[in-house]
């Protein structure tokens, strides 16, 4: 459903090439749960999907250049234009999130490390070109 109770004030809406494959990747890499899916009339592309992950929701769709091309995937644009930041409770969660994403097919863009701003931080790039950062406060008991 497009408008459910408690919609977050800001939501990520990802454009990908290969929507079904992207959903499968996010399920494996981030334990995402698909809560809604509408396929396009061609039966090939995802017109809209909602994925529950990290206590929030991410929307996703395939490219539809025939509708204008104002929104394209990072692979069509030549790279991501933003980083999706995931705030996690504990420093060890950052390492676990990176490990799980890499085992699902992501690549490490910035290895997990303790940063000057007092957080454990890392970045990965998913197979669809989106960059994800994981951030957790240092000093939090494991």
Contact map, one row per residue, 1 for C-alpha under 8 A:
1111000000000000000000000000000000010000000000000000000000000000000000000000000000000000000000000000000000000000000000000000000000000000000000
1111000000000000000000000000000000000000000000000000000000000000000000000000000000000000000000000000000000000000000000000000000000000000000000
1111101000000000000000000000000000000000000000000000000000000000000000000000000000000000000000000000000000000000000000000000000000000000000000
1111111000000000000000000000000000000000000000000000000000000000000000000000000000000000000000000000000000000000000000000000000000000000000000
0011111000000000000000000000000000000000000000000000000000000000000000000000000000000000000000000000000000000000000000000000000000000000000000
0001111100000000000000000000000000000000000000000000000000000000000000000000000000000000000000000000000000000000000000000000000000000000000000
0011111110000000000000000000000000000000000000000000000000000000000000000000000000000000000000000000000000000000000000000000000000000000000000
0000011111100000000000000000000000000000000000000000000100000000000000000000000000000000000000000000000000000000000000000000000000000000000000
0000001111100000000000000000000000000000000000000000000000000000000000000000000000000000000000000000000000000000000000000000000000000000000000
0000000111110000000000000000000000000000000000000000000000000000000000000000000000000000000000000000000000000000000000000000000000000000000000
0000000111111000000000000000000000000000000000000000000011100000000000000000000000000000000000000000000000000000000000000000000000000000000000
0000000001111100000000000000000000000000000000000000000011100000000000000000000000010000000000000000000000000000000000000000000000000000000000
0000000000111110000000000000000000000000000000000000000001111000000000000000000000000000000000000000000000000000000000000000000000000000000000
0000000000011111000000000000000000000000000000000000000001111000000000001000000000000000000000000000000000000000000000000000000000000000000000
0000000000001111100000000000000000000000000000000000000000011110000000111100000000000000000000000000000000000000000000000000000000000000000000
0000000000000111111001000000000000000000000000000000000000011110000000011110000000000000000000000000000000000000000000000000000100000000000000
0000000000000011111000000000000000000000000000000000000000000110000000001010000000000000000000000000000000000000000000000000000100000000000000
0000000000000001111111000000000000000000000010000000000000000100000000000000000000000000000000000000000000000000000000000000000000000000000000
0000000000000001111111100000000000000000000011000000000000011100000000000000000000000000000000000000000000000000000000000000000000000000000000
0000000000000000011111110000000000000000000011000000000000000000000000000000000000000000000000000000000000000000000000000000000000000000000000
0000000000000000011111111000000000000000000000000000000000000000000000000000000000000000000000000000000000000000000000000000000000000000000000
0000000000000001011111111100000000000000000000000000000000000000000000000000000000000000000000000000000000000000000000000000000100000000000000
0000000000000000001111111110000001000000000000000010000000000000000000000000000000000000000000000000000000000000000000000000000000000000000000
0000000000000000000111111111000000000000000000000000000000000000000000000000000000000000000000000000000000000000000000000000000000000000000000
0000000000000000000011111111100000000000000000000000000000000000000000000000000000000000000000000000000110000000000000000000000000000000000000
0000000000000000000001111111111100000000000000000000000000000000000000000000000000000000000000000000000000000000000000000000000000000000000000
0000000000000000000000111111111111000000000000000000000000000000000000000000000000000000000000000000000000000000000000000000000000000000000000
0000000000000000000000011111111100000000000000000000000000000000000000000000000000000000000000000001100100000000000000000000000000000000000000
0000000000000000000000001111111100000000000000000000000000000000000000000000000000000000000000001001111110000000000000000000000000000000000000
0000000000000000000000000111111100000000000000000000110000000000000000000000000000000000000000001001100000000000000000000000000000000000000000
0000000000000000000000000111111110000000000000000000100000000000000000000000000000000000000000000000000000000000000000000000000000000000000000
0000000000000000000000000111111111000000000000000011110000000000000000000000000000000000000000000000000000000000000000000000000000000000000000
0000000000000000000000000010001111100000000000000011100000000000000000000000000000000000000000000000000000000000000000000000000000000000000000
0000000000000000000000100010000111111000000000001111000000000000000000000000000000000000000000000000000000000000000000000000000000000000000000
0000000000000000000000000000000011111000000000001111000000000000000000000000000000000000000000000000000000000000000000000000000000000000000000
1000000000000000000000000000000001111100000000011110000000000000000000000000000000000000000000000000000000000000000000000000000000000000000000
0000000000000000000000000000000001111110000001111100000000000000000000000000000000000000000000000000000000000000000000000000000000000000000000
0000000000000000000000000000000000011111000001111000000000000000000000000000000000000000000000000000000000000000000000000000000000000000000000
0000000000000000000000000000000000001111111111110000000000000000000000000000000000000000000000000000000000000000000000000000000000000000000000
0000000000000000000000000000000000000111111111100000000000000000000000000000000000000000000000000000000000000000000000000000000000000000000000
0000000000000000000000000000000000000011111100000000000000000000000000000000000000000000000000000000000000000000000000000000000000000000000000
0000000000000000000000000000000000000011111110000000000000000000000000000000000000000000000000000000000000000000000000000000000000000000000000
0000000000000000000000000000000000000011111110000000000000000000000000000000000000000000000000000000000000000000000000000000000000000000000000
0000000000000000000000000000000000000011111111000000000000000000000000000000000000000000000000000000000000000000000000000000000000000000000000
0000000000000000011100000000000000000011011111100000000000001110000000000000000000000000000000000000000000000000000000000000000000000000000000
0000000000000000001100000000000000001111000111111000000000011100000000000000000000000000000000000000000000000000000000000000000000000000000000
0000000000000000000000000000000000001111000011111000000000001100000000000000000000000000000000000000000000000000000000000000000000000000000000
0000000000000000000000000000000000011110000001111100000000111100000000000000000000000000000000000000000000000000000000000000000000000000000000
0000000000000000000000000000000001111100000001111110000000111000000000000000000000000000000000000000000000000000000000000000000000000000000000
0000000000000000000000000000000001111000000000011111000011110000000000000000000000000000000000000000000000000000000000000000000000000000000000
0000000000000000000000100000000111110000000000001111100011110000000000000000000000000000000000000000000000000000000000000000000000000000000000
0000000000000000000000000000000111100000000000000111111111000000000000000000000000000000000000000000000000000000000000000000000000000000000000
0000000000000000000000000000011110000000000000000011111111000000000000000000000000000000000000000000000000000000000000000000000000000000000000
0000000000000000000000000000010100000000000000000001111110000000000000000000000000000100000000000000000000000000000000000000000000000000000000
0000000000000000000000000000000000000000000000000001111110000000000000000000000000000000000000000000000000000000000000000000000000000000000000
0000000100000000000000000000000000000000000000000001111111000000000000000000000000000000000000000000000000000000000000000000000000000000000000
0000000000110000000000000000000000000000000000000111111111100000000000000000000000000000000000000000000000000000000000000000000000000000000000
0000000000111100000000000000000000000000000000000111100111110000000000000000000000000000000000000000000000000000000000000000000000000000000000
0000000000111100000000000000000000000000000000011110000011111000000000000000000000000000000000000000000000000000000000000000000000000000000000
0000000000001111001000000000000000000000000001011110000001111100000000000000000000000000000000000000000000000000000000000000000000000000000000
0000000000001111001000000000000000000000000011111000000000111110000000000000000000000000000000000000000000000000000000000000000000000000000000
0000000000000011111000000000000000000000000011110000000000011111000000001000000000000000000000000000000000000000000000000000000000000000000000
0000000000000011100000000000000000000000000010000000000000001111100010111000000000000000000000000000000000000000000000000000000000000000000000
0000000000000000000000000000000000000000000000000000000000000111111110010000000000000000000000000000000000000000000000000000000000000000000000
0000000000000000000000000000000000000000000000000000000000000011111111010000000000000000000000000000000000000000000000000000000000000000000000
0000000000000000000000000000000000000000000000000000000000000001111110000000000000000000000000000000000000000000000000000000000000000000000000
0000000000000000000000000000000000000000000000000000000000000001111110000000000000000000000000000000000000000000000000000000000000000000000000
0000000000000000000000000000000000000000000000000000000000000001111111000000000000000000000000000000000000000000000000000000000000000000000000
0000000000000000000000000000000000000000000000000000000000000011111111110000000000000000000000000000000000000000000000000000000000000000000000
0000000000000000000000000000000000000000000000000000000000000000100111110000000000000000000000000000000000000000000000000000000000000000000000
0000000000000010000000000000000000000000000000000000000000000010000011111000000000000000000000000000000000000000000000000000000000000000000000
0000000000000011000000000000000000000000000000000000000000000011100011111101100000000000000000000000000000000000000000000000000000000000000000
0000000000000111100000000000000000000000000000000000000000000110000000111111100000000000000000000000000000000000000000000000000110000000000000
0000000000000011000000000000000000000000000000000000000000000000000000011111111110000000000000000000000000000000000000000000000111000000000000
0000000000000001100000000000000000000000000000000000000000000000000000001111111100000000000000000000000000000000000000000000000110000000000000
0000000000000000000000000000000000000000000000000000000000000000000000011111111000000000000000000000000000000000000000000000000000000000000000
0000000000000000000000000000000000000000000000000000000000000000000000011111111100000000000000000000000000000000000000000000000000000000000000
0000000000000000000000000000000000000000000000000000000000000000000000000111111100000000000000000000000000000000000000000000000000000000000000
0000000000000000000000000000000000000000000000000000000000000000000000000111111110000000000000000000000000000000000000000000000011000000000000
0000000000000000000000000000000000000000000000000000000000000000000000000110111111100000000000000000000000000000000000000000000011100000000000
0000000000000000000000000000000000000000000000000000000000000000000000000100001111100000000000000000000000000000000000000000000000000000000000
0000000000000000000000000000000000000000000000000000000000000000000000000000000111110000000000000000000000000000000000000000000001100000000000
0000000000000000000000000000000000000000000000000000000000000000000000000000000111111000000000000000000000000000000000000000000001111000000000
0000000000010000000000000000000000000000000000000000000000000000000000000000000001111100000000000000000000000000000000000000000001111000000000
0000000000000000000000000000000000000000000000000000000000000000000000000000000000111110000000000000000000000000000000000000000000011110000000
0000000000000000000000000000000000000000000000000000010000000000000000000000000000011111000000000000000000000000000000000000000000011110000000
0000000000000000000000000000000000000000000000000000000000000000000000000000000000001111100000000000000000000000000000000000000000000111000000
0000000000000000000000000000000000000000000000000000000000000000000000000000000000000111111011000000000000000000000000000000000000000111100000
0000000000000000000000000000000000000000000000000000000000000000000000000000000000000011111010000000000000000000000000000000000000000001100100
0000000000000000000000000000000000000000000000000000000000000000000000000000000000000001111111000000000000000000000000000000000000000001110111
0000000000000000000000000000000000000000000000000000000000000000000000000000000000000001111111100000000000000000000000110000000000000011111101
0000000000000000000000000000000000000000000000000000000000000000000000000000000000000000011111110000000000000000000000000000000000000000000001
0000000000000000000000000000000000000000000000000000000000000000000000000000000000000001111111111000000000000000000000000000000000000001000000
0000000000000000000000000000000000000000000000000000000000000000000000000000000000000001011111111100000000000001000000011100000000000111000000
0000000000000000000000000000000000000000000000000000000000000000000000000000000000000000001111111110000000000001000000000100000000000000000000
0000000000000000000000000000000000000000000000000000000000000000000000000000000000000000000111111111000000000000000000000000000000000000000000
0000000000000000000000000000110000000000000000000000000000000000000000000000000000000000000011111111100000000000000000000000000000000100000000
0000000000000000000000000000000000000000000000000000000000000000000000000000000000000000000001111111110000010001000000000111000000000100000000
0000000000000000000000000000000000000000000000000000000000000000000000000000000000000000000000111111111000000000000000000000000000000000000000
0000000000000000000000000001110000000000000000000000000000000000000000000000000000000000000000011111111100000000000000000000000000000000000000
0000000000000000000000000001110000000000000000000000000000000000000000000000000000000000000000001111111111100000000000000001010000000000000000
0000000000000000000000000000100000000000000000000000000000000000000000000000000000000000000000000111111111110000000000000001000000000000000000
0000000000000000000000000000100000000000000000000000000000000000000000000000000000000000000000000011111111000000000000000000000000000000000000
0000000000000000000000001001100000000000000000000000000000000000000000000000000000000000000000000001111111000000000000000000000000000000000000
0000000000000000000000001000100000000000000000000000000000000000000000000000000000000000000000000000111111100000000000000000011000000000000000
0000000000000000000000000000000000000000000000000000000000000000000000000000000000000000000000000000111111110000000000000001111000000000000000
0000000000000000000000000000000000000000000000000000000000000000000000000000000000000000000000000000110011111000000000000001111000000000000000
0000000000000000000000000000000000000000000000000000000000000000000000000000000000000000000000000100010001111110000000000011100000000000000000
0000000000000000000000000000000000000000000000000000000000000000000000000000000000000000000000000000000000111110000000000111100000000000000000
0000000000000000000000000000000000000000000000000000000000000000000000000000000000000000000000000000000000011111000000000111000000000000000000
0000000000000000000000000000000000000000000000000000000000000000000000000000000000000000000000000000000000011111100000001110000000000000000000
0000000000000000000000000000000000000000000000000000000000000000000000000000000000000000000001100100000000000111110000011110000000000000000000
0000000000000000000000000000000000000000000000000000000000000000000000000000000000000000000000000000000000000011111000011100000000000000000000
0000000000000000000000000000000000000000000000000000000000000000000000000000000000000000000000000000000000000001111101111000000000000000010000
0000000000000000000000000000000000000000000000000000000000000000000000000000000000000000000000000000000000000000111111111000000000000000000000
0000000000000000000000000000000000000000000000000000000000000000000000000000000000000000000000000000000000000000011111100000000000000000000000
0000000000000000000000000000000000000000000000000000000000000000000000000000000000000000000000000000000000000000001111100000000000000000000000
0000000000000000000000000000000000000000000000000000000000000000000000000000000000000000000000000000000000000000011111110000000000000000110000
0000000000000000000000000000000000000000000000000000000000000000000000000000000000000000001000000000000000000000011111111000000000000011110000
0000000000000000000000000000000000000000000000000000000000000000000000000000000000000000001001000000000000000001111001111100000000000111110000
0000000000000000000000000000000000000000000000000000000000000000000000000000000000000000000001000000000000000011111000111110000000001111000000
0000000000000000000000000000000000000000000000000000000000000000000000000000000000000000000001100100000000001111100000011111000000001110000000
0000000000000000000000000000000000000000000000000000000000000000000000000000000000000000000000000100000000011111000000001111100000111100000000
0000000000000000000000000000000000000000000000000000000000000000000000000000000000000000000000000100110001111100000000000111110000111000000000
0000000000000000000000000000000000000000000000000000000000000000000000000000000000000000000000000000000001111000000000000011111111110000000000
0000000000000000000000000000000000000000000000000000000000000000000000000000000000000000000000000000100011100000000000000001111111110000000000
0000000000000000000000000000000000000000000000000000000000000000000000000000000000000000000000000000000011100000000000000000111111000000000000
0000000000000001100001000000000000000000000000000000000000000000000000001110000000000000000000000000000000000000000000000000111111000000000000
0000000000000000000000000000000000000000000000000000000000000000000000001110001100000000000000000000000000000000000000000000111111100000000000
0000000000000000000000000000000000000000000000000000000000000000000000000100001101110000000000000000000000000000000000000000111111110000000000
0000000000000000000000000000000000000000000000000000000000000000000000000000000101110000000000000000000000000000000000000011110011111000000000
0000000000000000000000000000000000000000000000000000000000000000000000000000000000111100000000000000000000000000000000000011110001111100000000
0000000000000000000000000000000000000000000000000000000000000000000000000000000000111100000000000000000000000000000000001111000000111110000000
0000000000000000000000000000000000000000000000000000000000000000000000000000000000001111000001001100000000000000000000011110000000011111000000
0000000000000000000000000000000000000000000000000000000000000000000000000000000000001111001001000000000000000000000000111100000000001111100000
0000000000000000000000000000000000000000000000000000000000000000000000000000000000000011111011000000000000000000000000111000000000000111110000
0000000000000000000000000000000000000000000000000000000000000000000000000000000000000001111000000000000000000000000001110000000000000011111100
0000000000000000000000000000000000000000000000000000000000000000000000000000000000000000011000000000000000000000010001110000000000000001111100
0000000000000000000000000000000000000000000000000000000000000000000000000000000000000000001000000000000000000000000000000000000000000000111110
0000000000000000000000000000000000000000000000000000000000000000000000000000000000000000111000000000000000000000000000000000000000000000111111
0000000000000000000000000000000000000000000000000000000000000000000000000000000000000000010000000000000000000000000000000000000000000000001111
0000000000000000000000000000000000000000000000000000000000000000000000000000000000000000011100000000000000000000000000000000000000000000000111
